[in-house]
Structures are given as structure tokens and as C-alpha cells.
């Protein structure tokens, strides 16, 4: 799937997950492991079809956070970003 992304999207995703992976690698200092990062970032990255109001938006966000698949998908991408987006992901910085 990564190889099917348009070039601009791929660059953005590589940088985003590179930053998240770097944060995760410093877990001993910042207490942000891949799971904690996924809880923070998954609602911004993955969402259900457009909600009709604030209450529906809140329900949608909870579904992303509390359903296992979206959360573990983002966690997996953070933990394996080097293998998924290229081993040189740390060189982006």
C-alpha cells in the first residue's frame, strides 16, 4: 500500500512516522511508547465518515480510539516504520 501512495503523500507519511518513531525510541525519557502515541494520533489520522454534529464527532473519535484495529494499525506503523518506510527513516532528520 505504501508504494501506491502519491509521492507527496509518501514523503509526508514517512516524515510523520519518522518523528513518531523517534519519539518512541526515547520512551525512557518521555514515557511515550507506540501505544501512547497511537492513542494521541489515531483520531487525527483515521476517522469515520463525516459526523453531523459535535456529539456524533465525539462518538466517532471514541470508536477510533477504543476499537482495536485502528489503534493497533497506527501502533504497528510507528513500531515498524523503518521496515515499512525504509531503513533510512532516521536520516530524514
N, C-alpha and C positions, 0 to 999 in steps of 0.2 A: 504494500500500500504506500509506503514511503516513496518508493520510486515513481509512483503515479502522480505525486503532488507536483503542481507547477513550481518552477524554480524559486520564485519569490516566496511561496508558502513554505517550501522546504528549508530555505535559509532562515526564515523566521522561527519555524519549529525547532530546527537544530540549535539556534541560539537560546530559545526559551528553555528547552530541556537541558542544554548545556549549563545554564545558570542554575536550574533546579538540581541537577546532578552535583554541581559544585557545592551548593548549599548542603545537600545530603551528605557529601563527603566530609563535611565539617560538623557532623552531628554532635560530637563530643563538646563542642563549644556552643553551638546554637540550639541544641535539642530538637532540631527539625530533621526527622528521618523521612523517608519517602512517603510513608503513610500520612504523616502530619502535613507534608507539603501537598499531597494529593487531596486531603480534606480541604485545604485552603484554595487550591487552584482548580479542582474539578468543576465546581459550579460555574466558573467563568469560562471554561473550555467546552463543557458538554452541557447542553440544555435540551429540554423537551420543546415541542412546538410552542410558538408564542402564546404566553398566558394572556388572559383577558383582563387581569387586574392584579393588584398587589397580593391578594390572598392566593390567587392561582400561581403567581410567581413564587411565593413562599413554598407552596406545595411542590412545585416543580424543582426548586432548589433542594428541598429535603429528599426528593426522590433520587437526585443525582448523588447526594452525599450518603444516604442511607441504603441505597441499593448497591450491592457488592460489585457488580460488573463495571460501572463507570469509574468507581473509586479505584478498584484494583487495576483497571486498564491504565489510568494515569500513574499509579504507583509503579506498575511494571515498566512503563516508558521512562520514568525517572531512574529506576534502578538499573535499567539496561540501555541507557541512552548511548553509551559508547558503541555497543554492538549494533544498535538499530540505526543510528545516525552517522556512524563512522567513528573509528577509534581515535581520530584526531580531534574529537569534540573539545577537549581541554585547550587545544591550540587556538580556539576561537577567541580566547581572551588574551 
